[in-house]
Amino acid sequence: MQTFLDFSPVIVVVLVFLIQQKIVVTPEQLEKKHREILRDVENRFVTQKSHEDLRLQFSEIKEKIDKIYDCLIISK
């Protein structure tokens, strides 16, 4: 215990430095950053479900274009 008391000013200075430089974060800061990251990901990337829906739509469009192309070839 005596060693802690001897080094207490140094310990306090080191802790203050770490907190000022944001090397150590609080749980509130961590939660805030987590929400920011989730919001950015939501804005930048598509969900798996919407990606699959889009693929299905492209597939349907491709089939329809193929049918139209076949009809044009047969009519000539």
Phi and psi restraints in degrees (value plus and minus 20) as a CYANA .aco file:
   2 GLN   PHI     -83.2   -43.2
   2 GLN   PSI     -55.7   -15.7
   3 THR   PHI     -85.9   -45.9
   3 THR   PSI     -55.9   -15.9
   4 PHE   PHI     -83.0   -43.0
   4 PHE   PSI     -60.8   -20.8
   5 LEU   PHI     -87.6   -47.6
   5 LEU   PSI     -55.5   -15.5
   6 ASP   PHI     -87.4   -47.4
   6 ASP   PSI     -58.9   -18.9
   7 PHE   PHI    -118.3   -78.3
   7 PHE   PSI     -12.1    27.9
   8 SER   PHI     -78.9   -38.9
   8 SER   PSI     -61.2   -21.2
   9 PRO   PHI     -82.3   -42.3
   9 PRO   PSI     -58.6   -18.6
  10 VAL   PHI     -87.4   -47.4
  10 VAL   PSI     -61.5   -21.5
  11 ILE   PHI     -82.2   -42.2
  11 ILE   PSI     -63.9   -23.9
  12 VAL   PHI     -82.9   -42.9
  12 VAL   PSI     -63.8   -23.8
  13 VAL   PHI     -83.2   -43.2
  13 VAL   PSI     -62.9   -22.9
  14 VAL   PHI     -84.3   -44.3
  14 VAL   PSI     -64.0   -24.0
  15 LEU   PHI     -82.3   -42.3
  15 LEU   PSI     -63.6   -23.6
  16 VAL   PHI     -82.8   -42.8
  16 VAL   PSI     -61.9   -21.9
  17 PHE   PHI     -81.6   -41.6
  17 PHE   PSI     -65.0   -25.0
  18 LEU   PHI     -82.5   -42.5
  18 LEU   PSI     -59.9   -19.9
  19 ILE   PHI     -90.5   -50.5
  19 ILE   PSI     -60.5   -20.5
  20 GLN   PHI     -85.4   -45.4
  20 GLN   PSI     -57.7   -17.7
  21 GLN   PHI    -103.6   -63.6
  21 GLN   PSI     -18.1    21.9
  22 LYS   PHI      37.7    77.7
  22 LYS   PSI      18.0    58.0
  23 ILE   PHI    -101.7   -61.7
  23 ILE   PSI     -53.8   -13.8
  24 VAL   PHI    -129.2   -89.2
  24 VAL   PSI     108.8   148.8
  25 VAL   PHI    -132.8   -92.8
  25 VAL   PSI     135.5   175.5
  26 THR   PHI    -108.8   -68.8
  26 THR   PSI     142.0   182.0
  27 PRO   PHI     -80.3   -40.3
  27 PRO   PSI     -53.4   -13.4
  28 GLU   PHI     -85.4   -45.4
  28 GLU   PSI     -62.6   -22.6
  29 GLN   PHI     -85.1   -45.1
  29 GLN   PSI     -58.5   -18.5
  30 LEU   PHI     -85.1   -45.1
  30 LEU   PSI     -62.8   -22.8
  31 GLU   PHI     -84.4   -44.4
  31 GLU   PSI     -61.6   -21.6
  32 LYS   PHI     -81.3   -41.3
  32 LYS   PSI     -65.4   -25.4
  33 LYS   PHI     -84.9   -44.9
  33 LYS   PSI     -57.4   -17.4
  34 HIS   PHI     -81.8   -41.8
  34 HIS   PSI     -64.5   -24.5
  35 ARG   PHI     -83.2   -43.2
  35 ARG   PSI     -59.7   -19.7
  36 GLU   PHI     -82.7   -42.7
  36 GLU   PSI     -63.6   -23.6
  37 ILE   PHI     -84.2   -44.2
  37 ILE   PSI     -63.2   -23.2
  38 LEU   PHI     -82.6   -42.6
  38 LEU   PSI     -59.7   -19.7
  39 ARG   PHI     -85.5   -45.5
  39 ARG   PSI     -62.2   -22.2
  40 ASP   PHI     -84.2   -44.2
  40 ASP   PSI     -62.2   -22.2
  41 VAL   PHI     -84.5   -44.5
  41 VAL   PSI     -61.5   -21.5
  42 GLU   PHI     -82.5   -42.5
  42 GLU   PSI     -56.7   -16.7
  43 ASN   PHI     -98.0   -58.0
  43 ASN   PSI     -50.6   -10.6
  44 ARG   PHI    -112.7   -72.7
  44 ARG   PSI     -50.2   -10.2
  45 PHE   PHI    -138.1   -98.1
  45 PHE   PSI     135.4   175.4
  46 VAL   PHI    -112.6   -72.6
  46 VAL   PSI     133.3   173.3
  47 THR   PHI    -100.8   -60.8
  47 THR   PSI     141.5   181.5
  48 GLN   PHI     -83.3   -43.3
  48 GLN   PSI     -59.4   -19.4
  49 LYS   PHI     -84.5   -44.5
  49 LYS   PSI     -65.5   -25.5
  50 SER   PHI     -89.1   -49.1
  50 SER   PSI     -50.3   -10.3
  51 HIS   PHI     -85.3   -45.3
  51 HIS   PSI     -64.3   -24.3
  52 GLU   PHI     -84.4   -44.4
  52 GLU   PSI     -61.0   -21.0
  53 ASP   PHI     -79.8   -39.8
  53 ASP   PSI     -63.3   -23.3
  54 LEU   PHI     -85.0   -45.0
  54 LEU   PSI     -60.5   -20.5
  55 ARG   PHI     -81.2   -41.2
  55 ARG   PSI     -62.1   -22.1
  56 LEU   PHI     -83.1   -43.1
  56 LEU   PSI     -60.9   -20.9
  57 GLN   PHI     -84.1   -44.1
  57 GLN   PSI     -62.1   -22.1
  58 PHE   PHI     -83.6   -43.6
  58 PHE   PSI     -58.6   -18.6
  59 SER   PHI     -83.2   -43.2
  59 SER   PSI     -64.2   -24.2
  60 GLU   PHI     -83.8   -43.8
  60 GLU   PSI     -61.3   -21.3
  61 ILE   PHI     -83.7   -43.7
  61 ILE   PSI     -61.2   -21.2
  62 LYS   PHI     -82.0   -42.0
  62 LYS   PSI     -64.2   -24.2
  63 GLU   PHI     -81.2   -41.2
  63 GLU   PSI     -62.8   -22.8
  64 LYS   PHI     -85.5   -45.5
  64 LYS   PSI     -59.9   -19.9
  65 ILE   PHI     -85.4   -45.4
  65 ILE   PSI     -59.5   -19.5
  66 ASP   PHI     -82.3   -42.3
  66 ASP   PSI     -61.4   -21.4
  67 LYS   PHI     -83.6   -43.6
  67 LYS   PSI     -63.5   -23.5
  68 ILE   PHI     -82.5   -42.5
  68 ILE   PSI     -63.3   -23.3
  69 TYR   PHI     -81.3   -41.3
  69 TYR   PSI     -63.6   -23.6
  70 ASP   PHI     -82.2   -42.2
  70 ASP   PSI     -62.0   -22.0
  71 CYS   PHI     -83.7   -43.7
  71 CYS   PSI     -59.3   -19.3
  72 LEU   PHI     -87.2   -47.2
  72 LEU   PSI     -58.8   -18.8
  73 ILE   PHI     -89.1   -49.1
  73 ILE   PSI     -62.2   -22.2
  74 ILE   PHI     -87.1   -47.1
  74 ILE   PSI     -56.8   -16.8
  75 SER   PHI     -91.3   -51.3
  75 SER   PSI     -38.7     1.3
